Amino acid sequence: MSTTDVQTTETGASASASSDSTHGHDHDHPSFLAHHFDTPEQQFDSGKLGMWLFLVTEVLFFSGMFCAYAIFRMLRPEVFEGCSQFLNTKLGAINTGVLLFSSLTMAWAVRCAQTEEYKKLTALLATTLSCAMVFLGVKSIEYSHKWGMGLNPAGLFTYDPANPHPSGHPNYLLWLCIPFIAITIGVAIWLVVSFLKKNTFQFECAKPLLVVCLSFFAGVGLGTILESGEPAEHHAAAGDHGDGDAHAEHGDGDHADHAVADHDADVDSAVAAMEDSGDLVALETLAADESNTGLQNQLDARRRQYEVAGSSVVSDVDEVDGTIEKATQNVFTPRTAGVFFSIYYCMTGIHAIHILAGIGVLVWLLVRSIRQDFNRQYFGPVDYVGLYWHLVDLIWIYLFPLLYLIR
């Protein structure tokens, strides 16, 4: 055998060995393990580190809005105090409870993914999705009600205390529900078609998704009940409080006339008491001499002192405590109240967008759980989405007291 043949044989043997080694490596490489990771643990740790970095950017993103809130509330506390009266605390509390429960089901779903309990995992993911849809349904009621009253951001603020519930505006609730109605109809058609075609996988996917879609309308119904349960005088009282007790809607002119009359009566009584006193008689007698200018000045000063002391400015000084309740300006103007509602819609709206993004990812997890893609070594996607969902819930826990519980 020639030297060339020997080299060719060795090269072929080496290539064959390399091919066998690669084939063996691919055979040991699980399907869920990406090619650039050596072990499932390395893949999980890398993914979790990336998710934590993403959550840090989310915290920084919301921090800007929280700073804006703190600055504006420090500058105009009476505006935030008055405008918060228009936020339905019951709706905010219900949404808080719904999101807290969804955090529980999401954390439980992560555990079920680790233990390969696929049916329970699917049910818990569907429950988390249903809670998210209930949240959006309640929020739709809240938004549509405020838009109908004209409680909009600064550039669109049209609220009129004399007409808090104007007619002729579009049906905002219907416009908010149209996308969800279309999605629900589409999922229902998908469910029927998959059942008729006996496509088991698609049918199993469509069943929980239809329940999820219907949960939105359950939230709308719940929000409608809570919103209609508010007293009719609630918003009127809020407007009166927001006016800083100026009572623009309750006869400010009459109140001012009474104040002026009381002031004049106090001055007259003080002057009368001063004229009856012996000191005043003595001063007037001595001041009759035109050369006694000092006593004349003193007499004038005494009269002015009694007049000021008898006025409402001094007599009510103990009531002027500088609190929001004693403010005398109308906060319900586009320049003032519009700022509050701009911050309100910005913070709650972006939070709702994060809810929608979470719904999209949770649907993806739901489909994969029905396909049984997760196991004890590969449950990272469920864990990552769980971290994201907990952050969304945590942000709302801060938003609820800052916006709804100011008073």
ABEGO torsion letter per residue (X at the ends): XBAAAAAAAAAAAAAAAAAAAAAAAAAABBAABBAABABAAAAAAAAAAAAAAAAAAAAAAAAAAAAAAAAAAAABAAAAAAAAAABBAAAAAAAAAAAAAAAAAAAAAAAAAAAGBAAAAAAAAAAAAAAAAAAAAAAAAAAAAAAAAGBBBAAABABBAABABBBGBBBAAAAAAAAAAAAAAAAAAAAAAAAAAGBAAAAAAAAAAAAAAAAAAAAAAAAAAAAAABBAAAAAAAAAAAAGGAGAAAGAAAAAAAAAAAAAAAAAAAAAAAAABAAAAAAAAAAABAABAAAAAAAAAAAAAAAAAABAAAAAAAABAGBAAABABBABBAAAAAAAAAAAAAAAAAAAAAAAAAAAAAAAAAAAAAAGABBAABAAAAAAAAAAAAAAAAAAAAAAAAAAAAX
